[in-house]
Amino acid sequence: MGITDIFEGTADLSGISEEGNLVVSKVIHKATLDMDEAGATAAAATGIEFVRTFLPPTTPVLKFDKPFMVFLRNRETRSVLFMGKIVNPAEK
């Protein structure tokens, strides 16, 4: 999404807390796609964890620069419900 300042400590987060030197330490996003004979339902939730710091934390870099496969599986049966192949991740 292009948002990087909040992880590096250069963003102004003063509007969400009176404490200074806030940096986002973790963002968790969960998206679900429920499918049955009646149709499909999608839902999403996001949680953000903040820490006070004087130095920005080291954040891992995930690079999707090679072709990869995507699988959507049923948790209980482990059956593959959806399978896809991303050939060129840089392409929009």
PyRosetta script that sets phi, psi and omega in degrees:
from pyrosetta import init, pose_from_sequence

init()
pose = pose_from_sequence("MGITDIFEGTADLSGISEEGNLVVSKVIHKATLDMDEAGATAAAATGIEFVRTFLPPTTPVLKFDKPFMVFLRNRETRSVLFMGKIVNPAEK")
pose.set_psi(1, -10.8)
pose.set_omega(1, 176.6)
pose.set_phi(2, 88.2)
pose.set_psi(2, 4.7)
pose.set_omega(2, 179.7)
pose.set_phi(3, -89.1)
pose.set_psi(3, 111.8)
pose.set_omega(3, -179.3)
pose.set_phi(4, -124.6)
pose.set_psi(4, -26.2)
pose.set_omega(4, -175.6)
pose.set_phi(5, -57.7)
pose.set_psi(5, -35.9)
pose.set_omega(5, -175.9)
pose.set_phi(6, -67.3)
pose.set_psi(6, -22.7)
pose.set_omega(6, 178.3)
pose.set_phi(7, -89.5)
pose.set_psi(7, -20.0)
pose.set_omega(7, -174.9)
pose.set_phi(8, -97.6)
pose.set_psi(8, -6.1)
pose.set_omega(8, 179.1)
pose.set_phi(9, 84.4)
pose.set_psi(9, 9.0)
pose.set_omega(9, -179.7)
pose.set_phi(10, -99.5)
pose.set_psi(10, -6.1)
pose.set_omega(10, -179.9)
pose.set_phi(11, -81.8)
pose.set_psi(11, 150.0)
pose.set_omega(11, 176.1)
pose.set_phi(12, -90.4)
pose.set_psi(12, 102.1)
pose.set_omega(12, -179.7)
pose.set_phi(13, -103.6)
pose.set_psi(13, 20.0)
pose.set_omega(13, -176.5)
pose.set_phi(14, -66.0)
pose.set_psi(14, -19.8)
pose.set_omega(14, 179.8)
pose.set_phi(15, -75.0)
pose.set_psi(15, -13.7)
pose.set_omega(15, -179.1)
pose.set_phi(16, -109.2)
pose.set_psi(16, -10.0)
pose.set_omega(16, 179.6)
pose.set_phi(17, -157.4)
pose.set_psi(17, 148.1)
pose.set_omega(17, 176.1)
pose.set_phi(18, -80.0)
pose.set_psi(18, -16.3)
pose.set_omega(18, 177.9)
pose.set_phi(19, -73.6)
pose.set_psi(19, 140.5)
pose.set_omega(19, 178.7)
pose.set_phi(20, -90.3)
pose.set_psi(20, 175.4)
pose.set_omega(20, 175.8)
pose.set_phi(21, 56.0)
pose.set_psi(21, 43.9)
pose.set_omega(21, 178.0)
pose.set_phi(22, -86.8)
pose.set_psi(22, 139.8)
pose.set_omega(22, 174.9)
pose.set_phi(23, -135.8)
pose.set_psi(23, 140.8)
pose.set_omega(23, 174.7)
pose.set_phi(24, -76.3)
pose.set_psi(24, 122.9)
pose.set_omega(24, -179.2)
pose.set_phi(25, -97.5)
pose.set_psi(25, -24.9)
pose.set_omega(25, -176.8)
pose.set_phi(26, -155.9)
pose.set_psi(26, 138.4)
pose.set_omega(26, 172.3)
pose.set_phi(27, -128.3)
pose.set_psi(27, 126.6)
pose.set_omega(27, 178.4)
pose.set_phi(28, -117.3)
pose.set_psi(28, 126.8)
pose.set_omega(28, 178.2)
pose.set_phi(29, -124.3)
pose.set_psi(29, 130.3)
pose.set_omega(29, 178.7)
pose.set_phi(30, -123.1)
pose.set_psi(30, 125.2)
pose.set_omega(30, 177.7)
pose.set_phi(31, -120.7)
pose.set_psi(31, 138.2)
pose.set_omega(31, 178.8)
pose.set_phi(32, -126.6)
pose.set_psi(32, 149.5)
pose.set_omega(32, 175.1)
pose.set_phi(33, -130.9)
pose.set_psi(33, 108.2)
pose.set_omega(33, 179.7)
pose.set_phi(34, -99.6)
pose.set_psi(34, 128.0)
pose.set_omega(34, -179.1)
pose.set_phi(35, -126.7)
pose.set_psi(35, 136.5)
pose.set_omega(35, 172.3)
pose.set_phi(36, -148.3)
pose.set_psi(36, -173.0)
pose.set_omega(36, -176.5)
pose.set_phi(37, -64.8)
pose.set_psi(37, -19.1)
pose.set_omega(37, 179.7)
pose.set_phi(38, -85.6)
pose.set_psi(38, -16.4)
pose.set_omega(38, -179.6)
pose.set_phi(39, 143.6)
pose.set_psi(39, -158.0)
pose.set_omega(39, -177.5)
pose.set_phi(40, -127.1)
pose.set_psi(40, 144.7)
pose.set_omega(40, 177.2)
pose.set_phi(41, -130.5)
pose.set_psi(41, 129.6)
pose.set_omega(41, 178.7)
pose.set_phi(42, -112.7)
pose.set_psi(42, 144.7)
pose.set_omega(42, 177.5)
pose.set_phi(43, -145.5)
pose.set_psi(43, 155.9)
pose.set_omega(43, 179.4)
pose.set_phi(44, -148.2)
pose.set_psi(44, 150.3)
pose.set_omega(44, 176.3)
pose.set_phi(45, -145.0)
pose.set_psi(45, 145.7)
pose.set_omega(45, -179.2)
pose.set_phi(46, -131.0)
pose.set_psi(46, 136.5)
pose.set_omega(46, 174.8)
pose.set_phi(47, -123.6)
pose.set_psi(47, 141.3)
pose.set_omega(47, -178.4)
pose.set_phi(48, -126.6)
pose.set_psi(48, 133.3)
pose.set_omega(48, 178.2)
pose.set_phi(49, -111.3)
pose.set_psi(49, 130.3)
pose.set_omega(49, 179.7)
pose.set_phi(50, -109.3)
pose.set_psi(50, 150.0)
pose.set_omega(50, 172.4)
pose.set_phi(51, -135.0)
pose.set_psi(51, 151.8)
pose.set_omega(51, 172.3)
pose.set_phi(52, -88.7)
pose.set_psi(52, 132.5)
pose.set_omega(52, -178.1)
pose.set_phi(53, -154.7)
pose.set_psi(53, 157.8)
pose.set_omega(53, 174.2)
pose.set_phi(54, -105.6)
pose.set_psi(54, -16.6)
pose.set_omega(54, 175.7)
pose.set_phi(55, -122.4)
pose.set_psi(55, 138.1)
pose.set_omega(55, 178.9)
pose.set_phi(56, -66.3)
pose.set_psi(56, 141.0)
pose.set_omega(56, 178.5)
pose.set_phi(57, -71.2)
pose.set_psi(57, 156.4)
pose.set_omega(57, 175.2)
pose.set_phi(58, -78.4)
pose.set_psi(58, 126.4)
pose.set_omega(58, -179.5)
pose.set_phi(59, -111.4)
pose.set_psi(59, 139.0)
pose.set_omega(59, 177.9)
pose.set_phi(60, -69.7)
pose.set_psi(60, 150.2)
pose.set_omega(60, 178.1)
pose.set_phi(61, -108.8)
pose.set_psi(61, 121.6)
pose.set_omega(61, 175.7)
pose.set_phi(62, -99.8)
pose.set_psi(62, 123.8)
pose.set_omega(62, -177.4)
pose.set_phi(63, -117.3)
pose.set_psi(63, 117.0)
pose.set_omega(63, 176.7)
pose.set_phi(64, -104.1)
pose.set_psi(64, 79.9)
pose.set_omega(64, -175.3)
pose.set_phi(65, -116.9)
pose.set_psi(65, 12.1)
pose.set_omega(65, 178.8)
pose.set_phi(66, -134.2)
pose.set_psi(66, 157.0)
pose.set_omega(66, 176.2)
pose.set_phi(67, -58.9)
pose.set_psi(67, 144.9)
pose.set_omega(67, 177.7)
pose.set_phi(68, -150.4)
pose.set_psi(68, 163.8)
pose.set_omega(68, 179.7)
pose.set_phi(69, -103.4)
pose.set_psi(69, 149.2)
pose.set_omega(69, 177.4)
pose.set_phi(70, -122.7)
pose.set_psi(70, 131.7)
pose.set_omega(70, 178.5)
pose.set_phi(71, -127.5)
pose.set_psi(71, 135.0)
pose.set_omega(71, 172.7)
pose.set_phi(72, -111.9)
pose.set_psi(72, 117.4)
pose.set_omega(72, -174.8)
pose.set_phi(73, -121.4)
pose.set_psi(73, 153.2)
pose.set_omega(73, 172.0)
pose.set_phi(74, -75.4)
pose.set_psi(74, 128.9)
pose.set_omega(74, -177.0)
pose.set_phi(75, -63.5)
pose.set_psi(75, -41.9)
pose.set_omega(75, -175.7)
pose.set_phi(76, -75.2)
pose.set_psi(76, -50.0)
pose.set_omega(76, -175.9)
pose.set_phi(77, -91.1)
pose.set_psi(77, -14.0)
pose.set_omega(77, -177.0)
pose.set_phi(78, 61.8)
pose.set_psi(78, 17.8)
pose.set_omega(78, 177.7)
pose.set_phi(79, -73.0)
pose.set_psi(79, 141.1)
pose.set_omega(79, 177.6)
pose.set_phi(80, -78.4)
pose.set_psi(80, 121.0)
pose.set_omega(80, 179.9)
pose.set_phi(81, -97.5)
pose.set_psi(81, -30.1)
pose.set_omega(81, -178.1)
pose.set_phi(82, -148.6)
pose.set_psi(82, 140.1)
pose.set_omega(82, 178.4)
pose.set_phi(83, -137.6)
pose.set_psi(83, 137.1)
pose.set_omega(83, 178.9)
pose.set_phi(84, -143.8)
pose.set_psi(84, 160.1)
pose.set_omega(84, 179.5)
pose.set_phi(85, -126.6)
pose.set_psi(85, 123.1)
pose.set_omega(85, 176.5)
pose.set_phi(86, -97.1)
pose.set_psi(86, 110.1)
pose.set_omega(86, -175.0)
pose.set_phi(87, -84.2)
pose.set_psi(87, -44.2)
pose.set_omega(87, -178.8)
pose.set_phi(88, -130.4)
pose.set_psi(88, 92.1)
pose.set_omega(88, -176.8)
pose.set_phi(89, -62.0)
pose.set_psi(89, -23.9)
pose.set_omega(89, -179.2)
pose.set_phi(90, -74.9)
pose.set_psi(90, -19.8)
pose.set_omega(90, -178.8)
pose.set_phi(91, -79.7)
pose.set_psi(91, 136.7)
pose.set_omega(91, -179.7)
pose.set_phi(92, -91.2)
pose.dump_pdb("model.pdb")
